[in-house]
Amino acid sequence: MKTFIRVVELWVPDQTRTRLEFGGSLHSGEFTEFNEVSENALFAYDEGLPGKAWASGHPVILTEFANSYFKRTDEAREAGLTCGVALPVFAGEFLMAVMVLLCGDDRKHVGAIELWHNDPDRSHEMALVDGYYGTADMFEFNSRHTKFPRGFGLPGRTWKAGMPLIINDLHNAKGFLRWEDASEIGINCGVGIPYTTGDQTWVVTFLSAQATPIARRFEIWVPNEARSALVFHSGDCSEQSDLAALYAAKTIGRGEGSIGGVWATGMPALTEHLKQDPSIAAALARTSGMNQVVALPVIESARLKAVLAWYL
């Protein structure tokens, strides 16, 4: 099974905090050569895809690398990578890390990664900045001509919640306004991630299809009221339908495993081998045959709001 995202990279400030250096990646063997190039790369502020996300202060998306500010274009083309999304993680005004998601291109590639934006001075709706849709041409066309008010559709609901959001079983989801287009091409799960900068709001959406899923499992964990542990909030899994029942009364401590580590450090985490992760989440994911996890913090006013984890 090929996942929609082929390579996940982490870029972190170097010792001088003036440049971003390679902080690790998750990828399959076919991207080893591309990874070797990345390991030796450095990005200044506003340079390349990671530097651009740092400078802009919000997610950025590149749906084509050719003739763009992307720095590793030739190597990416050789590896079959065609699109990138950079997700910066800030604590207040200070950059913690940039996560870069790289997608490939083939004929059976269905799904989407989108970037939506609202500028309240210009509109009360959220419009598409750009998106990568694989082979979902009609869905792409309709998405480019759709706008969402606050509270409507996946982008608008994520905007209103100010929290990461998972909508599963999309063909039955009244909250997903493009469900007919999505179900026609096999898209069955949507994930939204909010970013606020001043009065501007950005939402990154992942739309996952059964044949080329973005991930095999998504989970959102949030601090409990006492902020003494993380508790399961919501999720979607291709293997296990009732995650809430699995995680009932289970918690993850600060610093425990990949997800708890994100809370302790404010840094995203990439874990290549789940057997190195002692948390309950890793143990249950391994039982379902998953090997790797990506964990992304959602931070507001320098406090953790949630951790979005996805398993490969």
Stockholm file with secondary structure:
# STOCKHOLM 1.0

chainA/1-312         MKTFIRVVELWVPDQTRTRLEFGGSLHSGEFTEFNEVSENALFAYDEGLPGKAWASGHPVILTEFANSYFKRTDEAREAGLTCGVALPVFAGEFLMAVMVLLCGDDRKHVGAIELWHNDPDRSHEMALVDGYYGTADMFEFNSRHTKFPRGFGLPGRTWKAGMPLIINDLHNAKGFLRWEDASEIGINCGVGIPYTTGDQTWVVTFLSAQATPIARRFEIWVPNEARSALVFHSGDCSEQSDLAALYAAKTIGRGEGSIGGVWATGMPALTEHLKQDPSIAAALARTSGMNQVVALPVIESARLKAVLAWYL
#=GR chainA/1-312 SS CCCSEEEEEEEEECTTSSEEEEEEEECCGGGHHHHHHHHTCEEETTCHHHHHHHHHSSCEEESCCTTSSCSCHHHHHHHTEEEEEEEEEEETTEEEEEEEEEEECCTTCEEEEEEEEECTTTCSEEEEEEEEEETCHHHHHHHHTCEEETTSHHHHHHHHHTSCEEEESGGGCTTCTTHHHHHHTTEEEEEEEEEEETTEEEEEEEEEESSSCSCSEEEEEEECTTSSSEEEEEEEESSCSCHHHHHTTCEECTTSHHHHHHHHHSCCEEESCGGGCCSHHHHHHHHTTCCCEEEEEEEETTEEEEEEEEEC
#=GC SS_cons         CCCSEEEEEEEEECTTSSEEEEEEEECCGGGHHHHHHHHTCEEETTCHHHHHHHHHSSCEEESCCTTSSCSCHHHHHHHTEEEEEEEEEEETTEEEEEEEEEEECCTTCEEEEEEEEECTTTCSEEEEEEEEEETCHHHHHHHHTCEEETTSHHHHHHHHHTSCEEEESGGGCTTCTTHHHHHHTTEEEEEEEEEEETTEEEEEEEEEESSSCSCSEEEEEEECTTSSSEEEEEEEESSCSCHHHHHTTCEECTTSHHHHHHHHHSCCEEESCGGGCCSHHHHHHHHTTCCCEEEEEEEETTEEEEEEEEEC
//
